[in-house]
Amino acid sequence: MHHRTEPKQGSYSRRRLLGLLGAIPAAAHVPAAFAKATWTPDRPVKLIIPYAPGGGADVAGRIVAQALQTVSTQPWVVENRPGAAGNITADVIFASKPDGLTYQITNLDTSVLNTYLYPSRKQKIEAAIPVASIARIGTVLMVRPGLQVRDLAQLAAVAKTRSLTYSSWGVGCSAHLGALLLEQEMKMPAMVHVPYPGGGHAMQALLKGEVDLFLAPMPLAMAHRSGNVGAVGYAAAQRSELWSDLPTLKEQGGPSVDLGNWFAVSAPPQTPPATIEAVSGFVKAALSDPKVLDSLKAQSMVPFQADSAQLARFIADEKTRWGQVIAGAKLNLE
């Protein structure tokens, strides 16, 4: 297995991201409703991202951190803590003081899937308090340059002649589970899973031909839409407005499960309600800024606004949906 500390290509362009962050003004407009929060940080705030730089969680986190610095009047320092499918960050958040100065970027994988796949960690994961959502992204099944596959039927045929490999950003992540579902639905021989520290690394592996397949987040897929990699299908019930001529996997007889992901902010257990409400308001204020929204949309992300209570209900619904999928697949990584 080959891991790289920093993707040179195949991840979000660092120069492009810095340009987008620079476009967010130092004095973004703050709605009056959130101008006088009941709680404000008195020191720099840490925002932990459970993956390596270059993937969707990292980009979404950095965009919102830049905006939160203006809204909250304190710096938001981004810290990447990849490893153990996001569980390293979950441990850090669980042990952090509830002083309003530490948060994490969470998503489908870390808030939902890991509670089923790592039962011993469920209590720590669920102890984190939902704060506010940021954005959603879709997922596209991509194949490496040179692999003559343009639809699921061709993929299934190739899988019968040779062992295929696929990348992901960690054991138990949605890209990993999606590939297992693909094997089941298409009755394909088991493929070899090669996990990487982040989505950018996983895309880099595909571009270099180190793996055959990758269920890529839409931003990464869109960045290479006109490149040498092939797009087999969109992993959702309906086609994406961003790529309307790309058929869904469901249309081709594949999984009907929506493998799209989402990003949100959560806090350590026992963080006071007033702090949660204030930071939720900060995120809402940030997402009301047109330049922040443009930065997210430029990365093929769909802004997604939910406050703490709404996000908690959304996560509960996601657990119900994915619990059925994981039970059907009989998956447990412990």
C-alpha positions as CSV (number, residue, x, y, z in Angstrom):
1,M,0.0,0.0,0.0
2,H,1.4,3.4,-0.9
3,H,0.5,6.5,0.9
4,R,1.7,10.0,0.0
5,T,1.9,13.0,2.3
6,E,0.7,15.5,-0.2
7,P,-1.0,15.0,-3.5
8,K,0.6,16.8,-6.4
9,Q,-2.4,16.6,-8.6
10,G,-5.9,15.0,-8.4
11,S,-6.8,16.9,-5.3
12,Y,-8.2,20.4,-5.1
13,S,-5.7,22.8,-6.6
14,R,-4.0,24.5,-3.7
15,R,-3.5,27.7,-5.8
16,R,-7.2,27.6,-6.7
17,L,-8.3,27.1,-3.1
18,L,-6.1,29.9,-1.9
19,G,-7.7,32.1,-4.6
20,L,-11.1,31.2,-3.5
21,L,-10.3,31.9,0.2
22,G,-8.8,35.2,-0.8
23,A,-12.0,36.2,-2.5
24,I,-13.8,36.0,0.9
25,P,-13.5,39.5,2.2
26,A,-11.9,40.3,5.6
27,A,-15.1,42.0,6.6
28,A,-17.9,39.8,5.3
29,H,-21.4,40.9,5.9
30,V,-22.8,39.6,9.2
31,P,-26.6,39.5,9.5
32,A,-27.9,41.6,12.3
33,A,-29.5,38.6,13.9
34,F,-26.1,37.2,14.6
35,A,-24.1,40.4,15.2
36,K,-24.7,40.2,18.9
37,A,-24.2,36.6,19.8
38,T,-24.7,35.6,23.5
39,W,-21.3,33.9,23.4
40,T,-18.1,34.8,21.5
41,P,-14.6,33.1,21.7
42,D,-12.0,35.1,23.5
43,R,-9.1,33.2,22.0
44,P,-8.3,31.4,18.6
45,V,-10.5,28.5,17.8
46,K,-9.3,25.1,16.6
47,L,-11.1,23.3,13.7
48,I,-9.9,19.7,13.4
49,I,-10.4,17.9,10.0
50,P,-10.2,14.1,10.2
51,Y,-8.5,13.7,6.8
52,A,-5.4,14.7,5.0
53,P,-5.2,18.0,3.1
54,G,-6.7,18.0,-0.4
55,G,-10.1,16.3,0.0
56,G,-13.6,17.6,0.3
57,A,-13.7,17.8,4.1
58,D,-10.5,19.8,4.1
59,V,-11.7,22.2,1.4
60,A,-15.1,22.8,3.0
61,G,-13.4,23.2,6.4
62,R,-11.0,25.8,5.2
63,I,-13.6,27.8,3.4
64,V,-15.9,28.0,6.4
65,A,-13.0,28.6,8.8
66,Q,-11.9,31.6,6.8
67,A,-15.4,33.0,7.0
68,L,-15.9,32.2,10.7
69,Q,-12.8,34.2,11.5
70,T,-14.6,37.3,10.4
71,V,-18.0,36.4,11.9
72,S,-16.6,35.4,15.3
73,T,-13.7,38.0,15.4
74,Q,-11.2,35.3,16.3
75,P,-8.9,33.2,14.2
76,W,-10.1,29.7,13.3
77,V,-7.0,27.5,13.0
78,V,-7.4,24.4,10.8
79,E,-5.6,21.2,12.0
80,N,-5.6,18.0,9.9
81,R,-5.7,14.8,12.0
82,P,-6.1,11.9,9.6
83,G,-6.1,8.3,10.5
84,A,-8.3,5.4,11.7
85,A,-11.2,6.3,9.4
86,G,-11.7,9.6,11.3
87,N,-11.7,7.9,14.7
88,I,-8.5,9.7,15.8
89,T,-10.3,13.0,15.5
90,A,-13.3,11.5,17.3
91,D,-11.1,10.6,20.2
92,V,-9.6,14.1,20.3
93,I,-13.0,15.8,20.3
94,F,-14.3,13.4,23.0
95,A,-11.4,14.4,25.3
96,S,-11.4,18.1,24.5
97,K,-12.5,20.7,27.0
98,P,-16.1,22.0,26.3
99,D,-14.8,25.6,26.3
100,G,-16.0,26.5,22.8
101,L,-12.5,26.6,21.4
102,T,-12.3,23.2,19.7
103,Y,-14.6,21.8,16.9
104,Q,-14.4,19.2,14.2
105,I,-15.5,18.8,10.6
106,T,-17.7,15.8,10.5
107,N,-19.5,14.0,7.7
108,L,-21.4,10.9,6.7
109,D,-18.5,8.6,7.4
110,T,-17.4,9.9,10.8
111,S,-20.9,10.7,12.3
112,V,-22.9,7.8,10.8
113,L,-21.0,4.9,9.3
114,N,-18.4,4.6,12.0
115,T,-21.1,4.1,14.7
116,Y,-22.0,0.8,13.0
117,L,-18.6,-0.3,11.7
118,Y,-16.8,0.4,15.0
119,P,-19.3,-0.4,17.7
120,S,-16.7,0.1,20.5
121,R,-16.4,3.7,19.5
122,K,-20.1,4.5,19.1
123,Q,-20.4,6.2,22.5
124,K,-17.5,8.6,21.8
125,I,-18.7,9.4,18.3
126,E,-22.3,10.0,19.4
127,A,-21.2,12.2,22.3
128,A,-20.1,14.9,19.9
129,I,-22.7,17.7,19.6
130,P,-24.0,18.7,16.2
131,V,-23.5,22.4,15.6
132,A,-24.4,23.2,12.0
133,S,-24.1,21.9,8.5
134,I,-22.0,23.3,5.6
135,A,-22.5,21.6,2.3
136,R,-23.3,18.4,0.4
137,I,-21.4,16.7,-2.5
138,G,-22.3,13.9,-4.9
139,T,-20.2,10.8,-5.8
140,V,-19.0,9.6,-9.2
141,L,-17.6,6.2,-10.1
142,M,-14.3,6.9,-11.9
143,V,-11.9,4.5,-13.6
144,R,-8.1,5.0,-14.2
145,P,-6.6,6.2,-17.5
146,G,-6.3,3.3,-20.0
147,L,-9.0,1.1,-18.5
148,Q,-11.5,0.6,-21.3
149,V,-14.6,0.7,-19.2
150,R,-17.4,3.2,-19.9
151,D,-20.4,1.5,-18.1
152,L,-21.2,-1.0,-15.4
153,A,-21.7,-3.9,-17.8
154,Q,-18.2,-3.4,-19.2
155,L,-16.8,-3.1,-15.6
156,A,-18.5,-6.3,-14.6
157,A,-17.1,-8.1,-17.6
158,V,-13.5,-6.9,-16.9
159,A,-13.8,-7.9,-13.2
160,K,-14.4,-11.5,-14.4
161,T,-11.1,-11.6,-16.2
162,R,-8.8,-9.9,-13.7
163,S,-8.6,-8.7,-10.1
164,L,-9.6,-5.0,-9.9
165,T,-8.4,-2.5,-7.3
166,Y,-10.1,0.6,-5.9
167,S,-9.0,3.5,-3.7
168,S,-10.8,5.3,-0.8
169,W,-10.0,7.7,2.0
170,G,-10.2,5.0,4.7
171,V,-11.5,1.6,5.8
172,G,-15.3,1.9,6.3
173,C,-15.7,5.2,4.5
174,S,-18.6,5.7,2.0
175,A,-16.3,5.0,-0.9
176,H,-15.3,1.7,0.6
177,L,-18.9,0.7,1.4
178,G,-20.1,1.8,-2.0
179,A,-17.6,-0.5,-3.7
180,L,-18.8,-3.4,-1.6
181,L,-22.4,-2.7,-2.6
182,L,-21.3,-2.5,-6.2
183,E,-19.7,-5.9,-6.0
184,Q,-22.9,-7.4,-4.5
185,E,-25.4,-5.8,-6.9
186,M,-23.3,-6.5,-10.0
187,K,-22.3,-10.0,-8.7
188,M,-18.6,-9.1,-9.3
189,P,-15.6,-10.9,-7.8
190,A,-14.2,-9.2,-4.7
191,M,-12.0,-6.3,-5.6
192,V,-8.9,-5.2,-3.7
193,H,-9.4,-2.2,-1.4
194,V,-6.5,0.2,-1.1
195,P,-7.2,2.9,1.5
196,Y,-5.4,6.3,1.5
197,P,-5.3,9.1,4.1
198,G,-7.7,11.4,2.2
199,G,-9.8,11.8,-0.9
200,G,-7.1,13.8,-2.7
201,H,-4.6,10.9,-2.2
202,A,-7.2,8.4,-3.4
203,M,-7.7,10.5,-6.6
204,Q,-4.0,10.8,-7.1
205,A,-3.7,7.0,-7.0
206,L,-6.3,6.7,-9.7
207,L,-4.7,9.3,-11.9
208,K,-1.3,7.5,-11.6
209,G,-2.9,4.1,-12.4
210,E,-2.1,2.7,-9.0
211,V,-5.7,1.6,-8.7
212,D,-8.5,0.8,-11.2
213,L,-11.5,2.5,-9.6
214,F,-12.5,5.3,-7.2
215,L,-15.9,6.4,-6.0
216,A,-14.8,10.0,-6.2
217,P,-16.5,13.0,-4.5
218,M,-18.0,15.3,-7.1
219,P,-15.5,18.1,-6.7
220,L,-12.6,15.7,-7.5
221,A,-14.6,14.1,-10.4
222,M,-15.5,17.5,-11.9
223,A,-11.9,18.6,-11.7
224,H,-10.9,15.8,-14.0
225,R,-14.1,15.6,-16.1
226,S,-12.2,16.4,-19.3
227,G,-9.1,14.4,-18.4
228,N,-7.9,10.9,-19.1
229,V,-9.9,9.2,-16.3
230,G,-13.3,7.7,-17.2
231,A,-16.6,8.4,-15.6
232,V,-18.9,5.4,-15.3
233,G,-21.9,6.7,-13.4
234,Y,-23.3,9.0,-10.7
235,A,-24.0,7.3,-7.4
236,A,-27.5,8.5,-6.6
237,A,-31.1,7.9,-7.4
238,Q,-31.2,10.8,-9.9
239,R,-28.7,12.4,-12.2
240,S,-26.8,15.4,-11.0
241,E,-27.5,18.8,-12.4
242,L,-23.8,19.4,-12.4
243,W,-23.3,16.5,-14.8
244,S,-26.6,15.8,-16.4
245,D,-25.4,13.6,-19.3
246,L,-23.8,11.1,-16.8
247,P,-26.2,8.2,-16.1
248,T,-26.7,7.0,-12.6
249,L,-25.4,3.7,-11.4
250,K,-29.0,2.7,-10.7
251,E,-29.9,3.3,-14.4
252,Q,-27.2,0.7,-15.3
253,G,-28.4,-1.9,-12.8
254,G,-26.1,-0.9,-10.0
255,P,-26.7,0.3,-6.4
256,S,-29.6,2.7,-5.9
257,V,-28.2,4.0,-2.6
258,D,-27.2,7.6,-2.7
259,L,-23.5,7.6,-1.9
260,G,-23.3,11.4,-1.7
261,N,-21.6,12.9,1.4
262,W,-22.0,16.1,3.5
263,F,-19.9,18.2,5.8
264,A,-20.9,19.8,9.1
265,V,-19.4,21.1,12.3
266,S,-19.6,19.4,15.7
267,A,-18.4,20.1,19.2
268,P,-17.0,18.2,22.2
269,P,-19.5,16.7,24.7
270,Q,-20.9,19.0,27.3
271,T,-20.2,22.1,25.3
272,P,-22.8,24.6,26.8
273,P,-26.0,25.1,24.8
274,A,-25.4,28.9,24.5
275,T,-22.0,28.2,22.9
276,I,-23.6,25.7,20.4
277,E,-26.3,28.2,19.5
278,A,-23.7,31.0,19.0
279,V,-21.4,28.9,16.8
280,S,-24.4,27.6,14.8
281,G,-25.3,31.2,14.3
282,F,-21.8,32.0,13.2
283,V,-21.9,29.2,10.5
284,K,-25.3,30.4,9.3
285,A,-24.0,33.9,9.0
286,A,-21.0,32.7,7.1
287,L,-23.2,30.7,4.7
288,S,-25.3,33.8,4.0
289,D,-22.3,35.5,2.5
290,P,-22.5,35.3,-1.3
291,K,-18.7,35.0,-1.7
292,V,-18.6,32.0,0.7
293,L,-21.4,30.4,-1.2
294,D,-19.6,31.1,-4.5
295,S,-16.4,29.5,-3.0
296,L,-18.3,26.3,-2.1
297,K,-20.1,26.2,-5.5
298,A,-16.8,26.6,-7.3
299,Q,-15.8,23.3,-5.7
300,S,-18.9,21.6,-6.9
301,M,-20.4,21.7,-3.4
302,V,-24.1,22.4,-2.7
303,P,-24.5,24.7,0.3
304,F,-26.5,22.9,3.0
305,Q,-27.9,24.9,6.0
306,A,-29.1,23.2,9.2
307,D,-28.8,24.4,12.8
308,S,-27.9,22.2,15.7
309,A,-31.4,20.6,16.2
310,Q,-32.0,20.2,12.5
311,L,-28.6,18.6,12.0
312,A,-29.2,16.2,14.8
313,R,-32.4,15.0,13.2
314,F,-30.7,14.8,9.8
315,I,-27.9,12.6,11.3
316,A,-30.5,10.4,13.0
317,D,-32.3,9.9,9.6
318,E,-28.9,9.1,8.0
319,K,-28.2,6.4,10.6
320,T,-31.6,4.8,9.9
321,R,-30.9,4.7,6.2
322,W,-27.3,3.5,6.4
323,G,-28.0,1.1,9.3
324,Q,-30.2,-0.9,6.9
325,V,-27.5,-0.9,4.2
326,I,-24.7,-2.0,6.6
327,A,-26.9,-4.7,8.2
328,G,-27.7,-6.1,4.7
329,A,-24.1,-6.1,3.8
330,K,-23.2,-7.8,7.2
331,L,-20.3,-5.4,7.8
332,N,-18.4,-4.9,11.0
333,L,-14.8,-3.7,11.1
334,E,-14.0,-4.8,14.6
